């Protein structure tokens, strides 16, 4: 491996390019101490040492830090590590590392998301949001069934808490309630059935 370029990125980072392809983010102090410079050939031993000691270790620590702050899906974690400047192979290894300790768990992420979001969003919107985060659709469905999420029950609770007595509302006000739920992805039939329940009270 040959160092083809070294670029300073602020005070605490240096981008070291190898063979015009691989890019490592290293502390500037390491670049100085190892006297790294463009045109320098790295032996296999030195390459492995630098990679494992600084690059891969930094990626693992960053992955752990991100997961310490909050749960991430695998896709989210990969994207954030990539934005930090880590190459695809290093990202893969860092993700595999945290996954080996069960720190990365899409099912746990889905359950946590459902418990926090299910009170206001429809199943359809939740499915779309989680799918965009890279969650397997079957995992989403399984967790929804496990937690017994029910759109009609959600609509009923929101009506009671947010809108109160629908019977005293004008037609125009009820239409606004209808639109409120439609915008959140609830099905027309589910909304109509709950509003009809209030009519019969």
N, C-alpha and C positions, 0 to 999 in steps of 0.2 A: 504494500500500500504506500502511495506517495501523497504527501501533503501538497495540494495544489493551490490552496488559498487559506489565509487566516484573516478574519474580519472581526473587529471589535464591535460588540453590541452593547452599548452602554458601559457602565462601570464594572458590572459583575458577570458579564458573559462574553465569550469569544466563540465565533463560529469557525470551526476547522473543517475544511472541505478535503476529502480524500478521493483521489482519482477522478476529480470533477463530478462525482456522483454522491457519495456518502457525506452527510454533514453532521458533525458532532458539536454540541454546545458544551464548552468546557469553561471552568473558571480561568480568568486571565492569569492567576497566580500559577496554575498548572502549566500553562503555555510558557511562562517565563522560566519556571523551575526546570522544566524538561527541555528548555531551549528549542521548542518546536518552531519550525520555519518552513515557508513554501519551498518545495523541491526536496524536502527531507524524506528519505525512505524509512518506513517503519517496519521493523522485523515483526514476525508473527507473534513473538512473545510480548513485545512492547505494545503492539496493536491490541492484543487480548487483555493485557493489564490495564491499559488506558480505558478500553471499552467497558470492562467489567467494574473497574474501580470508580469511574466517574460517570460515564454515559448511562449504562444500564442501572447503576445504583441510583442515580438522580431520577431516572424514569420511575423506578419502583417507589422511591420516596414521594415523588409527586403524586403517583396513583394512590398511595396510602393517605396522603394529605387530603386529596379530593374526596376520598371515601370517608375520611374522618369527619369532614364538614357535613356531608349528607350522602345518602345512598345515590348511586348512579347506575344507569343501565350500562351494559357492556359497550353499546354504541356511543353513548354519551362520553364514557371514559376514554374510548379510543379517539374520539374527535378532540377532546380537550388536551390529551397528551400530544396529538399531532399538532395542534395549534401552539403548543409549547416548544415546537421545533424538533421533536423526536422523530427519527425515521421509522418507517412501517415495521421493520423487524424488531426494533427496540420496543415499540408500542405493543407489538404482539407478545413479546417476552414479559413486559411489565404487567400486562393484563392477565397473562397466564399465571404469573407469580401471585397476584392478589386473589385470583380465582382459586388457586390451590389451597388457600387458607379460608376459603368460603366467605371472603370479604365482599365478593361480587355475587349477588344473588338476584336475578331478575324477578323471581317469584316473590321474594321479600319486598322488592321495590314496588311491584304491582299491588300487593296487599296494603302497603303503607300509603300508596297513592290513592287507592280506592277508599280507604278509611278517611282520608283527609278531603277527597274531592267528591265523593259520592253524594253528599248532602245537597249539592247544587247543580250537578251536571248529569246529563242523560247518559245512558249506557253507550249510545252511539258516539257521543262526543268523547267520552272516556276512552273508548276503543280506538278512535282516530288519534287521540293525543298520545296514547301509549304505543300504538303502532309506529307513529312518527319517531318515537324514541328507540325504535329497533326491537321492541318486545314481540315475541312470537304470538300470533293471534290466539292459538290454542291455550297458551299460558294465561292470557287475559280472560278468556272465557271460563277456564277452570277456576280461576280466583274469584270471578264474579259469582259463579254458582256456589262456590264455597262460602262466600260472604252473604249469599242470598240477596243480591242487589235487585231492587224492583223499582222500575220507573214510576209506576202508578203510585206506589207508596211514597216515593220521593215527592211527586207532585202534590199529593195530599198534605204532607208535612209542610211543604213550602207555602201552600195556600193558607193553611191554618196559622203559620207563623208570620208570613209576610203580608198577606192580603186580608186576613180576618174574615169577616162576614161577607161572602160573595152575594148573598141574597139581597143585601141592601144596595148593591152596586147597579149602576145604570148599564144599559147594553154597551155603550161606548167603553165604560170602565172594564167590563168583562172582556171585551175584545182586546184591550191592552194586556189583560192577564194572559189571554190566549197567546198573544204575540210574544209575551215574555218567555213562555215555555217553548214556543216554536223556535225562537232564536237560540235557545240552549240545547236544541237537538232532540227535544221530546216529540214523540209521534202524535199526530193529530187525534187519533182515536183514543190514546191514553189520556190526553188532556181533556177531551170531551167527556169521557166517562167519569172523571173525578169532578168536573164542574157540574155534571148532571147529578152526582151524589149530593152536592151542596144544595142543588135546587130542591131535592126531595126532603131536606131537613126541615 
